[in-house]
Amino acid sequence: MITFIIGITILFLGYLFYSRYVENVFEPNDRLTPAHELKDNVDYVPMSKNRNALIHLLNIAGMGPIIGAIQGILFGPIAFILIPIGCIFAGGVHDYFAGMLSVRNKGAQITGLINEYLGKNAFKIFMVIVAIMLLLLATVFVYTAGDLFVERFMGVKDFVITNPKVLGTYIIILLYFVMATLFPIDKIIGKFYPILGLMLIIGTGFVLVGFMIKGVNLQNLTLSNFNMHPDNLPIIPMFFMTVSCGLLSGFHSTQATILSRTLDKEKDGRRIFYGMMCLESLIAIIWAAAAMDVYSLNLVPQNIVGTVNVVNIIANKFVPLNLAFLVTIAIIILPITSGDTALRGLRITIADALKLEQKNILKRLVIVIPIVICVLGILIWAKTNANSFSLIWRYFTFFNQLIAIPTLCCATVFLALNKKNYWVTLLPAMFYVFITMSFIFSEKIGFNLPLKYSEIIAIVITALALCYVIKIIKSKK
């Protein structure tokens, strides 16, 4: 329990002090934000700080902080320390600069920022990567939200797509995604997300109260349990690839840039972008603790360890039966409210790249219809092929962490050109170059090389990435 408390303390102090330092490095001011300057009542709409904060929490808190925590705690109590440290020095910094750079660039999406700060070649590469990542994420979130719902509320155990209950649920979720993608941001997302955000916080709060009432069996970190993963996976790079949301997630850059178009004042950015990342990290730590408890008591069948199905076991363990369904609903909210904004982010990204204005709904449909067809195709493939969900999730994880790198590099270029402390973004950027390259060269979904060779290659690529960033900075001076 002591390690768990230390982790939460690190998170609290980090937000209190380091986020303020990061804000001072960026230096927000009273200039007109894109929400006011470019107001179109579709994507550019000023909203209050509190509303934006709850919307951003739901945008970024997909299944990542839950699935990642449930899988990450298999490494042992080290998760309670690495999650908050990663959030403070990498994830929070990443989210803040993604949002604030977008504000300074008229609400540009992450691909637009890459084009501005890293050049056209990087833009072309990451335009494709961002599109793939958002399509995979939307598909996974239709999948997970639908399966959780039919299991808890319809008693379904067979999740094949030919099951009418399963298929009908998927279609309803996807239709909602389309509506949220098409409608002005203040009509659906702006009205309902603050309420749903509170439900998420309350649902996680029920689990935390369950810790106090029923007790929770948590291990403390020692030298003997530094890495407890049952499959002996190495902490570097696997922990940092397994736990993304709550620690660092490139997906967040696609969401922060959506909210940059609704930011009322630049000084709201610290609470909205950095603060909600820290709150997501707290959610991840709580669910990691709950998972450690049910694992230690052997309440989880071996075949579902590390899967989303552990959520219902945790809810039944820590929450009274008449309230456990509320926890499930809170968790179902996560993939739904991230999947819809994933598609919204993809629509805006494509529209910006094609310079296609989005005030006219027909022009939005021109982009949205092909996106939905792609999601349906991936979903059908995923449900008709064994182990496809695991494969999609692993590729999403790789692309997700990969996209965090150019975001941090863009911030590094911005800070260097403005003669500010660029180490706050450069260090996490280079660390994640090493992490992602070690992962893809050692994993079966990549090059399947021995880890020691993969790490050597990763070091070389990290050095090359550093040289590239330095070259970009010099070329722009």
C-alpha positions, 0 to 999 in steps of 0.5 A: 500500500505504501508504494501505491500512496507514494505513486499518488503523491508523486502525481499530485506534487508533479502537477502542483509544481512541474506543470507550473514550470512547464507552463512558465516555459511556454508562457501563455498570454492574453492573445485571442485564441482560435476559438474566438478568432476563427469562430465557425460554430462547428469546430471553433467554438469558445467553451468554459475551462471546466467544460473543456477539462471534462470533455478533454478527460473523456476524449483522452481516457479511452480503454487505455488507462483501464486495459493498460493498467490491467496489463501493466500491473502484471509487471508488479508494484513498479507500475505505481511508480512508473505511471506517475513519473511518466505522466509528469515528465512525458505524458503531461508535457506532451499533452500540454504542448500539443494543445498549446502549439495548436492554439498558437497555430490557429487550431492546427491538427497534429499533422499540421504542426508536424508540417510546420515544425518538422517539414513536408517529408515528416508530414507525409509520413505521419499523415498516413500513420495518424490516419491508420492509428485513429482508424484502428482506435475507433474500431477497437473502441466500437469492439470493446464498448459493444462487448462490455455492454452486451456481456453486462446487460444482455448476458451475452457470452458469444461475441461473434458478429453474427449474433444480432445483439452484438451486431446491433450494439456495434451499429448503434455505437458506430451511428453515434460516432458518426453523429458526434463527428458530424455535429458542431462540437458544442451540440453533442460533445459540449452538452453531454461530455461534462455529465459523462465525465463526472460519471467516469470519476464517480465510477472510479471513485466507487472502486476507490471507496471499495478499497477503504471498505473492503480492503485491498491487497497491494504489494510494495516495491522491493528489489526482489519484485522489481519485475514480476511479469509472468512472461518475463517481459522486460520493463524496457521497452514493454512496460512503456508500450503496454501502459500508454494512456495514463503515462504517455499516449500519442493519441492525445495529441489528436485530441488536444488539438481538437480542444485547442479550437474551443479554448477560451484563454491560453491560461486555461491550457494547464488545467485542461491539457496537463491536468486532465492527463494527470487525472487520467493517470490517477484513474490508471493507478487506481485500476492497476491497484484493483487489478493487482488485488483480484489477481492476487486473490486468483479471482481472474480466470487465466484465459482473461488475465489482462483483458477488458473482462477483468473490469466486471470482476473488479466492479463485482469485488469492490462495489455493491451489486446494485451499484456495480453496473454503474462502474461498468457503464462508466467504463463503457463510456470511455471507449465510446467518448474516445472513439467518436472524437478519434473519428472527429479528429480524423475528419478535421485532419483530412479536411485540413490536409485537403483544405476543405472547409467544414462549415457545410455538413455535406463537405463533412459527409464527403470525408466521414462516409469513407472513414466509416466504411473503413472502420466497418471493414476493419471491424468485420475482419477483426470479428471473423479472424482469430486473435485479430483483436490482439493484433490490432491492439498491438499495432495501435499501441505501436502507432500510438506511441510513435505519434508522441515522438513528432509532437514532442519534437515539434515542441522542441523546435518551437522552444529552441527557436524561442530560446526557451528550455527545450530539454523538457520536451527533447528528453522524453522525445528521444527516450520514446524513440528508443522505446518504440524502436526497441519494441518494433525491432524485437516484437513479432509484429515487427522484425522479431530480432533479439532484444539486445540487437534491437536496443543497439539499433534503437540507440543508432536511430535515436542518435539519428533522430537527435541529429534530425531535430538539431538540423531542423532547428538550425535550418529555421534559425 
